[in-house]
């Protein structure tokens, strides 16, 4: 399944979302199609262009309104309901509008019918919402994820930060807020509504296919939204365990067999001492394989070992996410495997070959180097 991960390091808005998705490969003509489907051509002009904020270049989408018509929540809802839109676009768009309306009504203590949305009641809000969900569909995204959201503390004019409407829209969604510097609104109500309608607030494991940057209106370095597009890497997967018992194979040949099986694509190979019939010492050879490689690995095992048959067992396995980082220690740089659950680091494992190299170069014991690298990694990841 294709998934999208919004990395909101500088916040999120409707136009930044449009820009990030276009920059990641979505067809910008989809935004024009949204304007046409909503019958807003007389009110809205859309411009897509390349811009940069500091060292980050990306796509800027400007949705400009003229002859501005402010709409109530029921009116916004009616425009979407009457539009000729795909079901997978209309449903989340209406959900987002409902969330905006409910949040603003609670803040101002008035009914939706009496609510004046001001900036949120314009045609640009409709284009941002419908355009975002349609661009996600154009990229064939099946699930959306989002990072923690920056939440500056303070006030912008008479309003507190983060914006009350944005916080209300995200209430109950599991959204995570982190402290941020500056007295600016970084998460707009429209951006919050897009995430509230479709996003899970966790970091997924994905095989990255594309990344896009949506440029924000403020000309501040780094003012952009990133979206990562890729294929979901499932943490629970089906595998097959191939097993056989061996009691008449030389140890050196058994070691070579294990190496050859790993080279042929086995996920794991293990050898366990076993007591065979008639009291003979032997080994249990276990090979973990992806389903599509079972036939080839089984054939290799039958051809290159003394076994007369193998056992096949389909099993499920649950995987922790993992990533490799490089840390700088007082003795040199080393790579570390980071174990993660739910997008959070929980343990580290230094790469042995890096530690062995550092030990040779520094004259230190390899066990001391491993401890130093692990302690450095744990400290940098906040695990110590």
C-alpha positions in Angstrom: 0.0 0.0 0.0 1.2 3.5 -0.9 1.4 5.7 2.2 2.2 9.4 2.8 4.0 10.8 5.8 3.8 14.5 6.5 6.9 15.8 8.2 5.5 19.1 9.7 8.9 20.5 11.0 7.7 24.1 10.1 4.0 23.5 10.5 1.3 22.8 8.0 -1.3 24.9 6.0 -3.6 24.1 3.1 -1.4 25.7 0.4 1.7 24.0 1.8 -0.1 20.7 1.6 -1.0 21.3 -2.0 2.6 22.3 -2.8 4.2 19.3 -1.1 2.0 16.8 -2.9 2.6 18.4 -6.3 6.3 18.4 -5.5 6.2 14.7 -4.7 4.8 13.9 -8.1 1.0 14.6 -8.1 -0.5 16.2 -11.2 -1.0 19.9 -10.6 -3.9 19.8 -13.1 -5.8 18.1 -10.3 -6.1 21.4 -8.5 -7.6 23.0 -11.6 -10.0 20.1 -11.8 -11.0 20.8 -8.1 -11.7 24.4 -8.9 -13.9 23.4 -11.9 -15.7 20.7 -10.0 -16.5 23.2 -7.2 -17.6 25.8 -9.7 -15.3 28.4 -8.3 -13.6 29.5 -11.5 -15.0 33.0 -11.2 -13.6 33.4 -7.6 -10.3 31.6 -7.7 -7.0 31.8 -9.5 -4.3 29.1 -8.9 -0.6 29.5 -9.6 2.0 26.8 -9.2 5.6 27.8 -9.2 9.1 26.9 -7.9 10.4 28.8 -4.9 12.9 28.3 -2.1 13.1 29.1 1.6 16.7 29.2 2.6 18.3 25.9 1.5 15.0 24.2 0.8 13.5 24.4 -2.7 10.1 23.1 -3.5 6.7 23.9 -5.0 4.6 26.9 -4.0 0.9 26.8 -4.7 -0.9 30.1 -4.5 -4.7 30.0 -4.3 -5.8 33.6 -4.8 -9.4 34.7 -4.5 -11.1 37.8 -6.1 -14.7 38.9 -5.6 -14.4 37.1 -2.2 -17.6 35.5 -1.0 -17.7 34.5 2.7 -19.6 31.3 3.2 -21.2 29.7 6.3 -20.4 26.2 7.3 -23.6 24.8 5.7 -22.8 26.8 2.5 -19.3 25.3 2.4 -20.7 21.9 2.9 -23.3 22.4 0.2 -20.7 23.4 -2.4 -18.8 20.2 -1.8 -21.9 18.0 -1.7 -23.1 19.5 -5.1 -19.7 19.1 -6.7 -18.9 16.2 -9.1 -16.1 14.7 -7.0 -14.8 11.2 -6.5 -16.2 9.6 -3.3 -12.8 9.2 -1.8 -12.3 13.0 -2.1 -15.8 14.2 -1.2 -16.0 12.2 2.0 -12.8 13.5 3.8 -13.5 17.0 2.5 -16.9 17.0 4.2 -15.3 15.5 7.3 -12.7 18.3 7.4 -15.4 21.0 6.9 -17.5 19.5 9.7 -14.5 19.5 12.0 -13.7 23.2 11.2 -17.3 24.1 11.8 -17.6 22.3 15.1 -14.3 23.7 16.4 -15.2 27.3 15.5 -18.7 27.0 16.9 -17.3 25.7 20.2 -14.8 28.5 20.4 -17.3 31.3 19.7 -20.2 29.7 21.5 -22.6 30.1 18.5 -24.4 27.7 16.2 -22.9 26.8 12.8 -25.7 28.7 11.1 -24.8 31.9 12.9 -21.0 31.4 12.6 -19.0 33.9 10.6 -15.9 32.0 9.4 -14.1 35.1 8.0 -10.9 33.7 6.4 -12.0 30.1 6.6 -15.2 30.9 4.7 -13.6 31.7 1.4 -13.3 29.7 -1.8 -9.6 29.2 -1.1 -10.5 26.9 1.9 -12.6 24.7 -0.3 -9.8 24.5 -2.9 -7.2 23.7 -0.3 -9.3 20.9 1.2 -10.7 19.3 -1.9 -7.4 19.8 -3.8 -5.4 18.1 -1.0 -7.6 15.0 -0.8 -7.7 14.7 -4.6 -3.9 15.0 -4.9 -3.5 12.2 -2.3 -5.9 10.1 -4.5 -3.8 11.0 -7.6 -0.8 9.6 -5.8 -2.8 6.5 -4.9 -2.2 7.0 -1.2 -4.0 4.5 0.9 -3.0 5.9 4.4 -1.7 9.2 5.7 0.6 9.6 8.6 1.9 12.8 10.3 4.7 13.9 12.6 4.4 15.8 15.8 3.2 19.4 15.2 5.2 22.5 16.3 3.3 24.5 18.9 4.8 27.9 19.7 3.7 29.4 23.0 2.5 33.0 23.2 0.1 35.3 21.4 -0.5 36.5 17.9 -2.2 39.8 18.3 -5.2 39.0 20.6 -5.2 35.2 20.0 -3.2 32.6 21.9 -0.8 30.2 20.2 -1.2 27.6 19.0 -4.4 28.8 17.3 -7.5 27.7 19.2 -9.2 26.5 16.0 -6.3 24.3 15.0 -6.1 22.7 18.5 -9.9 22.1 18.6 -9.9 20.6 15.1 -7.2 18.1 16.2 -8.9 17.3 19.5 -9.3 13.6 20.0 -7.2 12.6 16.9 -4.1 11.6 18.8 -2.1 14.6 17.4 1.2 15.2 19.2 2.3 18.8 19.8 5.9 19.8 20.5 7.2 23.2 21.8 8.5 25.6 19.1 10.1 29.0 19.0 8.6 32.2 17.7 5.2 33.9 18.0 3.8 32.7 14.7 0.9 30.5 13.7 2.5 27.4 12.3 -0.4 25.0 12.1 -3.4 26.6 10.4 -7.0 25.4 10.9 -7.1 24.2 7.3 -3.9 22.3 7.6 -5.1 20.8 10.9 -8.4 19.8 9.4 -6.7 17.9 6.5 -4.6 15.9 9.0 -7.6 15.4 11.4 -9.7 13.9 8.6 -7.2 11.3 7.3 -3.9 11.1 9.3 -2.5 8.8 12.0 0.0 10.6 14.2 2.8 8.1 14.1 5.9 7.5 12.1 5.5 4.6 9.7 8.1 2.2 8.2 8.1 2.9 4.5 10.2 2.2 1.4 10.7 5.8 0.1 9.6 6.5 -3.4 9.5 10.3 -3.5 9.6 13.3 -1.3 8.1 16.7 -1.9 8.4 20.1 -0.2 5.5 22.6 -0.1 6.7 26.1 0.3 4.9 28.4 2.8 4.0 32.0 2.4 6.4 33.5 4.9 9.9 34.1 3.5 11.6 32.5 6.4 14.4 29.9 5.8 13.1 26.4 6.3 9.4 27.4 6.0 8.2 24.3 4.2 6.2 21.1 4.6 7.7 17.8 3.6 5.7 14.8 2.4 7.3 11.4 2.1 5.6 9.0 -0.4 6.4 5.3 -0.3 5.3 1.8 0.1 4.3 0.5 3.5 6.8 -1.9 5.1 4.6 -4.1 7.2 5.8 -4.9 10.7 3.8 -8.2 10.6 4.6 -10.4 7.7 4.2 -14.0 6.6 7.3 -16.1 6.2 8.0 -19.8 5.7 10.5 -21.8 7.9 12.3 -24.6 6.1 13.7 -27.2 8.4 15.7 -30.4 8.2 17.8 -32.6 10.5 21.4 -33.4 9.5 23.6 -36.0 11.2 26.0 -37.0 8.4 27.4 -33.7 7.1 30.9 -32.3 7.8 31.0 -29.1 9.8 32.9 -27.1 7.2 30.4 -28.1 4.5 27.5 -27.1 6.8 29.0 -23.7 7.4 29.4 -23.2 3.6 25.8 -24.2 3.1 24.6 -21.6 5.6 26.5 -18.9 3.8 25.2 -20.0 0.4 21.6 -20.0 1.7 22.0 -16.4 3.0 23.5 -15.3 -0.3 20.5 -16.9 -2.1 18.1 -14.7 -0.2 17.3 -16.4 3.1 16.1 -14.0 5.7 17.9 -16.0 8.4 19.7 -19.3 8.8 20.4 -21.0 12.1 21.9 -24.3 13.2 20.9 -25.9 16.5 22.6 -29.0 18.1 20.3 -32.0 18.2 20.3 -35.6 19.4 19.3 -37.8 16.5 18.1 -41.4 16.4 20.4 -44.1 17.7 22.0 -41.4 19.9 23.9 -39.8 17.1 24.9 -36.1 17.4 23.4 -33.9 14.7 22.1 -30.5 13.8 18.7 -28.9 13.1 19.1 -26.5 10.2 16.4 -23.8 10.1 16.0 -21.4 7.1 13.6 -18.4 7.3 12.3 -17.5 3.8 10.0 -15.0 2.1 7.2 -17.0 0.4 8.4 -16.3 -3.1 11.9 -17.7 -2.4 10.8 -21.0 -0.7 11.0 -23.1 -3.9 14.6 -21.9 -4.8 15.9 -22.3 -1.2 14.4 -25.7 -0.8 15.9 -26.9 -4.1 19.3 -25.5 -3.0 19.0 -27.3 0.3 18.1 -30.6 -1.3 20.9 -30.4 -3.8 23.7 -29.2 -1.6 23.1 -31.0 1.7 22.8 -34.7 2.7 19.1 -34.4 3.6 16.5 -36.5 1.9 13.6 -34.1 2.8 12.6 -30.8 4.4 9.7 -29.5 6.5 7.9 -26.3 5.5 6.0 -24.3 8.1 4.2 -21.0 7.3 4.6 -18.6 10.3 4.0 -14.9 11.1 6.7 -12.7 12.4 6.4 -9.2 14.0 9.2 -6.8 13.3 10.5 -3.7 15.1 11.3 -0.8 12.8 15.0 -0.2 12.4 17.3 2.4 10.9 21.1 3.0 10.8 22.6 6.2 12.2 26.2 7.3 12.4 27.6 8.6 15.7 30.8 10.5 16.4 32.8 9.3 19.4 36.1 10.4 20.9 37.7 7.5 19.0 36.0 8.0 15.6 32.8 7.5 13.7 30.7 4.3 13.9 27.4 3.1 12.6 24.7 2.0 15.0 21.5 0.1 14.3 18.5 1.8 16.1 15.6 -0.4 17.1 12.2 1.5 17.1 8.6 0.8 18.1 5.9 3.2 17.2 8.4 5.5 15.6 10.4 5.9 18.9 13.9 4.6 19.5 14.0 1.9 22.3 17.5 0.3 21.9 20.7 0.5 19.9 23.3 -2.0 18.6 26.7 -0.8 17.4 27.9 -2.3 14.1 30.6 -4.8 15.1 32.9 -4.3 12.1 33.1 -0.5 12.7 33.9 -1.1 16.4 36.5 -3.7 15.5 38.1 -1.2 13.1 38.2 1.6 15.7 39.7 -0.9 18.2 42.5 -1.8 15.8 43.2 1.9 15.0 43.1 3.1 18.6 44.6 0.2 20.4 41.5 -0.1 22.6 39.8 -3.3 23.6 36.8 -3.9 21.2 34.4 -4.4 24.1 35.3 -0.9 25.4 34.7 0.5 22.0 31.3 -1.1 21.7 30.3 0.3 25.1 31.5 3.8 24.1 29.6 3.7 20.8 26.5 2.4 22.4 26.6 5.1 25.2 27.1 7.8 22.6 24.2 6.6 20.5 21.9 6.3 23.5 22.8 9.8 24.7 22.2 11.3 21.3 18.8 9.5 21.0 17.7 10.4 24.5 17.8 6.9 25.8 20.4 7.3 28.5 
